[in-house]
């Protein structure tokens, strides 16, 4: 159930994107919307299991790479906070998919758009379930790529293309802060595991810089003051 809730968006994205020409708009809509409904159902069951029953789950998908003191595994955590975020992401994404089917029903490239949406959903689920800063960075950057693809979906319009490029450039500035935080965590703690970083957090000065670096990364994605200039242009998409 846990793995299905996470991997299903990527499967729906692949089907709509690679087989959209044969599935058509209706077939792609059925694949992605039913997939989102299933994921929302799984997320509610995960929320019941972790939040109400108090049974957090850790899913180990194997080692990714190891270098020096850094050992990064595809380790995904499911606790009450993660379950709440998963439920929010899947329910909102399900509604967005339904709205898109009606709003863009005349668009010949609707399967491609649904593929981007499903990939965006899968990236968000990877982000909120990651227990390691490196894995989190993968989901973070995938969200950035999907934002670029969705904002510039109508790439024949120059304004949409420019808006997508502006979003990428501004977010690269904030993502540098996130990458700096990742490197600082490895330098001072010898690990990028979030649980270990949290457990060894002290009043040392590096803790403040680490938190500020990670916060700076979040400021760009959430379009806070100073890094908000891309958001208005993104509405073009």
MOPE-V178970 format. One record per backbone hydrogen bond with DSSP energy under -1.0 kcal/mol. NH is the residue of the N-H (numbers start at 1). CO is the residue of the C=O. E is the energy in kcal/mol with one decimal. If there is no record, write none. Layout:
BEGIN
nh->(NH:NH)
co->(CO:CO)
e->(E:E)
END
This chain:
BEGIN
nh->(5:6:7:8:11:12:13:14:15:16:17:18:19:23:24:27:28:29:30:31:32:33:34:35:36:37:38:39:40:41:42:43:44:45:46:47:48:49:50:51:52:53:55:57:59:61:64:65:67:70:72:74:75:76:77:78:83:84:85:86:87:88:89:90:91:92:93:94:95:96:97:98:99:100:101:102:103:104:107:110:113:114:115:116:117:118:119:120:121:122:123:124:125:126:127:128:129:130:131:133:136:137:138:139:140:141:142:143:144:145:146:147:148:149:150:151:152:153:155:157:161:162:163:164:165:166:167:168:169:170:171:172:173:174:175:176:178:179:180:181:182:183:184:185:186:187:188:189:190:194:197:198:199:200:207:209:210:211:212:213:214:215:216:217:218:219:220:221:222:223:224:227:231:234:236:237)
co->(1:2:3:4:7:8:9:10:11:12:13:14:15:19:20:23:24:25:26:27:28:29:30:31:32:33:34:35:36:37:38:39:40:41:42:43:44:45:46:47:47:48:49:78:76:74:72:72:70:67:65:62:73:59:129:57:79:80:81:82:83:84:85:86:87:88:89:90:91:92:93:94:95:96:97:98:99:100:104:107:109:110:111:112:113:114:115:116:117:118:119:120:121:122:123:124:125:126:75:192:132:133:134:135:136:137:138:139:140:141:142:143:144:145:146:147:148:150:153:154:157:158:159:160:161:162:163:164:165:166:167:168:169:170:171:172:174:175:176:177:178:179:180:181:182:183:184:185:186:131:193:194:195:196:204:205:206:207:208:209:210:211:212:213:214:215:216:217:218:220:219:224:228:230:233:234)
e->(-2.2:-1.1:-2.9:-2.1:-1.8:-2.7:-2.3:-2.1:-2.4:-2.5:-2.4:-2.8:-1.9:-2.8:-2.6:-1.2:-2.4:-2.1:-2.4:-2.4:-2.5:-2.6:-2.0:-1.5:-2.3:-2.5:-2.4:-2.3:-2.6:-2.1:-2.6:-2.6:-2.0:-1.8:-2.5:-2.6:-2.2:-2.1:-2.8:-2.4:-1.1:-1.6:-1.3:-2.5:-3.4:-2.9:-2.8:-1.7:-3.1:-2.1:-2.6:-3.0:-2.4:-2.9:-2.6:-3.0:-2.7:-2.0:-2.1:-2.7:-2.4:-2.1:-2.8:-2.6:-2.1:-2.3:-2.4:-2.2:-2.0:-2.3:-2.5:-2.1:-2.5:-2.5:-1.9:-1.2:-2.9:-2.5:-1.7:-1.3:-1.7:-2.6:-2.0:-2.1:-2.2:-2.4:-2.2:-2.4:-2.3:-2.5:-2.2:-2.0:-2.2:-2.1:-2.1:-2.3:-1.3:-1.0:-1.3:-2.9:-2.7:-2.0:-1.6:-1.9:-2.5:-2.6:-2.2:-1.9:-1.5:-2.3:-2.5:-2.4:-2.0:-2.2:-2.6:-2.8:-2.0:-1.3:-1.8:-1.9:-1.9:-2.5:-2.0:-2.2:-2.1:-2.4:-2.1:-1.9:-2.3:-2.4:-2.1:-1.7:-1.0:-1.3:-2.7:-1.2:-1.4:-2.5:-2.3:-2.2:-2.1:-2.3:-2.4:-2.2:-1.9:-2.4:-2.5:-2.1:-1.3:-2.2:-2.6:-2.5:-2.2:-1.9:-1.2:-1.5:-2.6:-2.3:-2.3:-2.3:-2.1:-2.4:-2.4:-1.5:-1.5:-1.8:-1.1:-1.1:-2.0:-1.1:-2.5:-2.3:-1.5:-1.7:-1.7:-1.6)
END
